[in-house]
């Protein structure tokens, strides 16, 4: 799984994915906590809720709002294993390896960084 450099642009052309934006509350939270804390949270969310071969409540494990990483996961199609398979080619039913997890976290953070600059 190697993300092409245009993945965020392709996702932005999706009517569903493009509707996600950070709210004022989520921006404030990100500013208050700092990038390193948000990065740590994103890693935890991916490790616990996305990386297992069969995550609990798959397809419903990522809230739609409440944390910048949650919003980013929906915007980047890294919210569940079905979206990961459809958009990023990660097979359902197998544990994600460390490199895949880091690529997902990197994509989430890249989206958050763009949102925080806009």
C-alpha positions as CSV (number, residue, x, y, z in Angstrom):
1,X,0.0,0.0,0.0
2,X,1.8,3.1,-1.2
3,X,-0.3,6.2,-1.5
4,X,0.0,8.1,-4.6
5,X,0.7,11.8,-4.2
6,X,-2.7,12.7,-5.6
7,X,-4.9,10.7,-3.2
8,X,-6.1,13.8,-1.3
9,X,-7.0,15.4,-4.6
10,X,-9.0,12.3,-5.7
11,X,-10.7,12.1,-2.3
12,X,-11.6,15.8,-2.6
13,X,-13.5,15.0,-5.8
14,X,-15.8,12.6,-4.0
15,X,-19.0,14.3,-3.1
16,X,-19.2,12.4,0.2
17,X,-15.5,12.7,1.2
18,X,-15.3,16.4,0.3
19,X,-18.1,17.4,2.7
20,X,-15.9,16.8,5.7
21,X,-14.3,19.8,7.3
22,X,-13.0,20.5,10.8
23,X,-15.5,22.4,12.9
24,X,-14.5,25.4,15.0
25,X,-14.6,23.1,18.1
26,X,-12.3,20.5,16.5
27,X,-9.9,23.3,15.3
28,X,-9.8,24.7,18.8
29,X,-9.2,21.2,20.2
30,X,-6.3,20.7,17.8
31,X,-4.8,24.1,18.6
32,X,-5.1,23.5,22.3
33,X,-3.7,19.9,22.3
34,X,-1.0,20.5,19.7
35,X,0.0,18.5,16.6
36,X,2.0,15.9,18.5
37,X,-0.9,15.0,20.7
38,X,-3.3,14.8,17.7
39,X,-0.7,12.6,16.0
40,X,-0.5,10.3,19.0
41,X,-4.3,10.0,19.1
42,X,-4.5,9.3,15.4
43,X,-1.9,6.5,15.8
44,X,-3.9,5.0,18.7
45,X,-7.2,5.2,16.8
46,X,-5.6,3.4,13.8
47,X,-3.9,0.8,15.9
48,X,-6.9,0.0,18.0
49,X,-9.8,0.6,15.6
50,X,-8.5,0.0,12.1
51,X,-5.4,-2.2,12.1
52,X,-6.8,-5.5,13.4
53,X,-7.9,-8.1,10.8
54,X,-11.4,-7.9,12.1
55,X,-11.9,-4.7,14.1
56,X,-14.8,-4.6,16.5
57,X,-17.9,-2.8,15.0
58,X,-16.1,-2.5,11.7
59,X,-18.0,0.1,9.6
60,X,-19.2,1.9,12.8
61,X,-16.0,2.2,14.8
62,X,-15.2,5.8,13.8
63,X,-17.5,8.6,15.0
64,X,-18.3,11.3,12.4
65,X,-17.1,14.2,14.6
66,X,-15.7,15.0,18.0
67,X,-12.0,14.7,17.3
68,X,-10.0,16.0,14.3
69,X,-8.7,12.5,13.5
70,X,-12.2,11.1,13.3
71,X,-13.2,13.8,10.8
72,X,-10.0,13.2,8.9
73,X,-10.6,9.4,8.8
74,X,-13.9,9.9,7.0
75,X,-12.4,12.6,4.7
76,X,-9.5,10.3,3.7
77,X,-11.5,7.0,3.5
78,X,-9.5,5.5,6.4
79,X,-12.5,5.1,8.7
80,X,-13.2,1.4,8.3
81,X,-11.8,-1.6,6.5
82,X,-14.3,-1.4,3.6
83,X,-13.2,2.1,2.8
84,X,-9.6,1.2,3.2
85,X,-10.1,-1.6,0.7
86,X,-12.1,0.5,-1.8
87,X,-9.9,3.6,-1.8
88,X,-6.5,2.3,-0.7
89,X,-6.3,-1.4,-1.7
90,X,-5.9,-2.7,1.9
91,X,-7.4,-6.2,2.0
92,X,-10.1,-6.9,4.5
93,X,-9.5,-9.8,6.9
94,X,-5.8,-9.3,7.5
95,X,-3.9,-7.3,10.1
96,X,-2.4,-4.1,8.8
97,X,1.4,-4.0,9.1
98,X,3.3,-1.2,10.7
99,X,4.1,0.5,7.5
100,X,0.5,0.5,6.4
101,X,-0.6,1.9,9.7
102,X,2.0,4.7,9.5
103,X,0.9,5.6,5.9
104,X,-2.7,5.9,7.1
105,X,-1.7,8.0,10.1
106,X,0.4,10.2,7.7
107,X,-2.6,10.7,5.4
108,X,-4.8,11.6,8.3
109,X,-2.3,14.1,9.5
110,X,-1.7,15.6,6.1
111,X,-5.5,16.2,5.8
112,X,-5.6,17.8,9.3
113,X,-2.6,20.0,8.5
114,X,-4.4,21.2,5.3
115,X,-7.6,21.9,7.2
116,X,-5.7,23.8,9.9
117,X,-4.1,26.1,7.3
118,X,-7.3,26.9,5.5
